[in-house]
Amino acid sequence: MAASDDPFDLFDRWFADARASEINDPEAMAFATADARGRPSVRMVLLRNAGPEGFGFFTNLDSRKGGELAENPWGALALHWKSLRRQVRAEGPVRQVADTEADAYFKSRSRASRIGSWASDQSRPLDSRETFERRYASLQEKFEGEDVPRPPRWSGFLLVPEKIEFWTDRPHRLHERRLFTRTVDGWDEGLLYP
């Protein structure tokens, strides 16, 4: 397959364009999961790495998405770059990243974000904002002058795509849709009707 027909080469080019043109968060992606009964849920997460191995993000394992991925390790994502009139969609199995990868990314986050990861029981009911702020302040004191380690319940996931679609807006809704489907030997490329 020619380099121009590799979906991750194309993604890298589109992502570079998005970083140059999107005003806010070109790495923001909608990420969908489903529970064991197939009931879907979707939320925005930040894409933190992308390459032939897949699309990665990090989160609290006890969050709703973490729980759903434990029950049903499949996902779908969409990145929409309005300024470019483009979107990328992908779907496939999802796996947790190695602890070393989670540790490395956690250390790259701001100190405040690392403490926030300890303070938040993500997706759980919260009686008041003040409760969370008190918990955060208490953890700031606890970690004063120390490195903030990665909480055991915090890690990353990698969506390993079986399909990747590149959508380009065209006049009169005559959009262009390129679909890459993973095969044993690499990727097959085709088109979809708009």
N, C-alpha and C positions, 0 to 999 in steps of 0.2 A: 504494500500500500504506500502511496506517495505521502510525503510528510503533510501536504496540504489536505489530505483525506483523513488524517488522524484526528479524532474528535478532541483530544486534549491539546493538540497544537492549535486547532481552531479556537477552543475555549481560552487558551492563553492569550491569543490575539484579541478576542472579544473582551476579555477581562481587563487587559491593558487599556483598551479603548474606553471601557467603563470607568476605570480609575481616573482617566484624563478628563472625562466629561460629566460624570455624575456629581451632583452637588454634595449629596450625603450618602454615606454607606453603600458604596458599590458592591460590597461583599454581603449585603443583607439578602437573605434567601428565605422563602417560605419553605418550611420543612414539615411534611405530613407523615404521621404514623397512624396505626390503628391498633386497638386493643385486641385481646384474644378472640372477641366476638366479631371483630371486623368493623367496629365503630370508629370512624376516622376522627382525627384532630389535627389541626395545623397551627403553626406559629412561626414567627420570624426568628431566625438565628443568624449568626455571623459565620460565613464561610472562612475558615482559617487556613486551609490548604486544599490544593486541587492538583491532581496529576494522574498518571496511568493507574495508580492504585485506587483512586477514588476521590470523593469530596468529603472533607473533614470539618467537624465543628466540635465544640466542647460544652459540657453542661454538668448539672447535678444529676447523678444517677438515680436519686430518689424523686426527681421531678416527674411530672406526668409523662413527658416524652421518654425519659429513662425507663419508667415502669412499663410503658407500652412496648418499647424496644426489647425489654427483657421477655415479654410475653410473645411478641410477634416481631422478629428482627428483620423487618422490611420497611422501606421508606421511599418517599418521593420528594423531590425538591424542585423549586423554580426560582430562578433569578430573573428579575425584570428590570431592564435598564431603559427607563422611559426616554431619557435624553437621546438614546441611540435607536429607539424603537425596535429593540431586540429583547428576546428572552431565551433562556436555556432551561430545559427541563431534563430531569434524570430520575430513574427509578431502579431499585435493585435491593439486594440484601445489605444489611447494616451490621458492622461488627465493631466491638469496642477496641480502642487503640491500646498499645502496650503502655505499661506504667511509665516507662522511660520517656515516651512521647508526651504523655499527659503531664509528667513532671516538668519537662522542658518548656512546654507551652505555659503552664501555670506560672513558672518563674518569670516569663516574659511579660506577664500582666502587671499593671500598676499595683502598688502595695494596697491601695484602697480597694481595688477589685478583688485582690486575694483575701483580704479581711471580709469583704462582702460575701465571698463564697462560703466562709465559715458561718457568717451570721444568718444566712438565708436558708430556710427550710423550703426551698423553691417549690411552688405549686400548692403548698399547704395553706389552710386557712390562717389568717392573721387577724388578731382582735383589734389592733390599732397600729398606725405607723410608728407611734411612739415606742411600742414594744420592740419593733425592729431596730429603731434608732438607739435605744438603750442597749440592746444586745450588741450592736455594732460598736458602740462606745466602749463597752466592757471588753470586747475582743481587741480593740485598739490598745487598751491598757495591758491586756494579757500578753500581746505580742510586742510591746514596746521594746525597742532595741534588739529584737530578734528577727531572724528570717521567718517568714510566714510559710509553713509547709502546706502542701496540697492536702485538702481534706480527703479522707478515704472514700467518701461518697461522690467525689468529683473526678470526671475523666473526659475522654473524648470518644467520638464515634466516626466511622468512615463508611459512607455509602459507596458501595462497589457497584457501579452502574452496569446494568444489563442493556439499558437503552439510554441514549442521550439525544435530545431533540434541540435543534437550533432554529428559532423562529425569527423571521425578519418581516417587519411591517411593510406592506406594499399598498399603493393607492387602491381605493375601491374595495378594500378588504380582500384583495387577491394576494394574500400573504405567501411568503416562501417558507416551507418547513422541510428541513433536512433531518432525517432520522438515521442515527447510527445504532446498530444492534450488534452486541458482542457475539462473536462466534469462537469456536475452538482456536481458529487461526488468527484472530484479531477482531476486525470490525467490518460489517457490511453496511453500505450506505444506500439510502433510498430517499424518496420524496413522499410527502403526504399532501393530500388535498388541503387547501386552506380551510 
